[in-house]
Amino acid sequence: MCRHGRHGPPPGPPGPRPASLALLAAGDAPVDPQASLEALARRLEAAHEADPGNTLAARELRLTLQVLAGEDPDAGFDAG
């Protein structure tokens, strides 16, 4: 509650995100997922080359390249 008593506490974290993703770009033009992944891989590769110690960029690059190669990046991962 704020000091004036008009507002309650801030809301908690948002609920679960929807599983589906609408692939629309500016102007409602459809997105080419393959081209987007390839562009992402190029940006991640440049980021990794610029900062080889950035493990997050390296991991995302690896995962993106696996998807582009048709591999399942989560194969062999047992969360249970």
C-alpha positions as CSV (number, residue, x, y, z in Angstrom):
1,M,0.0,0.0,0.0
2,C,1.3,3.4,-0.8
3,R,1.6,6.1,1.8
4,H,-1.7,7.6,0.6
5,G,-3.5,4.3,0.9
6,R,-4.7,4.4,-2.8
7,H,-2.6,1.6,-4.3
8,G,-2.1,-2.0,-3.2
9,P,1.2,-3.9,-3.3
10,P,2.8,-4.3,-6.8
11,P,1.6,-7.4,-8.6
12,G,3.6,-10.6,-8.4
13,P,5.5,-12.1,-11.2
14,P,3.4,-12.7,-14.4
15,G,1.8,-16.0,-14.9
16,P,3.1,-18.6,-17.3
17,R,3.8,-17.4,-20.8
18,P,1.8,-18.9,-23.7
19,A,3.4,-21.8,-25.4
20,S,2.8,-20.5,-28.9
21,L,4.6,-17.6,-30.5
22,A,3.2,-15.4,-33.2
23,L,5.8,-15.0,-35.9
24,L,5.0,-11.5,-37.2
25,A,7.4,-8.7,-37.9
26,A,6.7,-5.0,-38.2
27,G,3.8,-4.5,-40.6
28,D,2.4,-7.9,-39.9
29,A,4.6,-9.5,-42.5
30,P,5.4,-13.2,-41.8
31,V,8.8,-14.0,-40.5
32,D,11.1,-16.6,-42.1
33,P,12.3,-18.6,-39.1
34,Q,15.2,-20.1,-41.0
35,A,16.4,-16.7,-42.2
36,S,15.9,-15.3,-38.7
37,L,17.9,-18.1,-37.1
38,E,20.7,-17.7,-39.6
39,A,20.8,-13.9,-38.9
40,L,20.8,-14.6,-35.2
41,A,23.7,-17.1,-35.6
42,R,25.7,-14.4,-37.5
43,R,25.1,-11.8,-34.7
44,L,26.0,-14.3,-32.0
45,E,29.1,-15.4,-33.8
46,A,30.2,-11.7,-34.1
47,A,29.5,-11.2,-30.4
48,H,31.5,-14.3,-29.5
49,E,34.4,-13.3,-31.6
50,A,34.4,-9.8,-30.1
51,D,34.2,-11.2,-26.5
52,P,35.4,-14.9,-26.4
53,G,34.9,-14.9,-22.6
54,N,31.2,-14.2,-22.9
55,T,29.9,-17.7,-22.0
56,L,26.3,-16.7,-22.5
57,A,26.9,-15.7,-26.1
58,A,28.9,-18.9,-26.7
59,R,26.1,-21.0,-25.3
60,E,23.4,-19.3,-27.4
61,L,25.6,-19.6,-30.5
62,R,26.0,-23.3,-29.9
63,L,22.3,-23.8,-29.3
64,T,21.4,-21.8,-32.4
65,L,23.9,-23.7,-34.6
66,Q,22.4,-27.0,-33.3
67,V,18.9,-26.0,-34.3
68,L,20.2,-24.9,-37.7
69,A,21.9,-28.3,-38.1
70,G,18.6,-30.0,-37.3
71,E,19.8,-31.3,-33.9
72,D,17.7,-31.1,-30.8
73,P,19.7,-28.9,-28.3
74,D,17.9,-30.6,-25.4
75,A,18.5,-34.1,-26.5
76,G,19.9,-36.2,-23.7
77,F,18.8,-33.6,-21.1
78,D,16.9,-35.2,-18.3
79,A,15.2,-32.6,-16.1
80,G,13.6,-35.3,-13.8
